[in-house]
Every structure is written in C-alpha cells, then in structure tokens.
Amino acid sequence: MSKTKTRKLHRSITLIAVIPLFITVLSGSLYSLFQYFGLDYFWLMKVHTGNFFLMNLQPIFSPVVGFLTIFAILSGLLLFPRSKIKHQD
C-alpha cells in the first residue's frame, strides 16, 4: 500500500475514532477525579461504557473503540519513516 493511501486511510480512521476515544478518556478521567474527592457521579461511568441515556451502545461501544484504536495505531506505525541502514560488506 502506498504511503499516500496509508496516510489518507489513517486520517479518515482517526477522524472517526477521535469522538468515542475522547468521550471515553474524558468520562473516565472525570469519574476518577470525582471519586478522589468523594463524589460519586455514576452517570459518568455509564457514559464511559457507552450508555448514552437515550441510546445504549454498551454491547458494541468497547469493541468498536478498541478496534478503532488498534487500527489507528497500526496505520500510524506504517507512516513512520523506515531507517535506511546501509550494510557495509
């Protein structure tokens, strides 16, 4: 796969993945922070796992976020420049 196609694929996947990843990170971090201060906002944990009150995506939210993350990492790794080590004979 050419570098241009990989870059376009990576860009499109990360644009899709940023929303659920941001929701997961923000809700999990806020829940942990509030727990530290003795506050229990359990609705943040529901959002963290994909229960968006009117729309419950819990059965598919975690696997989708996981696969999007793995795919974004792998496609990003393909964009790293390869080192050009010259072997001396």
N, C-alpha and C positions, 0 to 999 in steps of 0.2 A: 504494500500500500504506500502510495507516495506521501511525502511529508505534508503537502498541501491538503490532501484528502483527510489525513490523520488530524491535522490542525482544525479543519472545519468540523469534523466529527466530534473532536474533543470540545470545541467551543459550543456546539449545539447541545451536547450531553451536559456540560457543566451549567449552561443556562437553564436547563430543565431541572437539574439536581440542586441548584442553589436554594430554591424555595423550601423544599422539605428538609434539607440539611440545616438551613437557618432556623426553621421552626423547632427542629429537634434540639439543636445546640442552645438556642435562647431559652426554651422552656425548661430544659434540663438544668441549665446553669442557674436560672432564676429560682427553680424549685429547691435546688441545693442551698443557694444563698439564703432563702427564706427559712429553710429548715434550720440553718445555723443560728438564726435569730429567734427560733422557737415558734415561727409562724407556719401554719400548715395550709397551703393553697393546693389542695389535691387536684383541682381542675387543671393546674399546670402539668401534672403527671398524665392526666388524660390526654391533653393536647400533645404532650411529648410522645405518647404511644400511638397517636393517630385518631383519637376520638375528638372530632371537631363539633361536638354537641349535636348539630342537625345532621351531620354526615359522619358515620362511624366507619373509618377506614382501617381500624386496628388489625384485621386479619392480613391486610396486604401492605400496610404502611412500612413496617420494619423491613420486610424483604426487599421492597422497592427501593427504600433509602440505602440499604446495604448494597444491592446490585448497582445502583447508580454511583455510589461511592467507589466501589471496586472498579467499575468501568472507567470512571473519570481518572482514577489513579493510574490504571494500566495505559490508557490512551495518553495521559500526560507523560508517563515514562517513555513512551515511544517518541516523544518530541524532544527528549534530551539529545544534545549532540553526542555523537559517538566519538570517542577519542581515536585519534589517528596515530597509533603507536607504530613506529617503523621498526621492524625487526632487522637487526644487523646480523649479517651472516659471517 
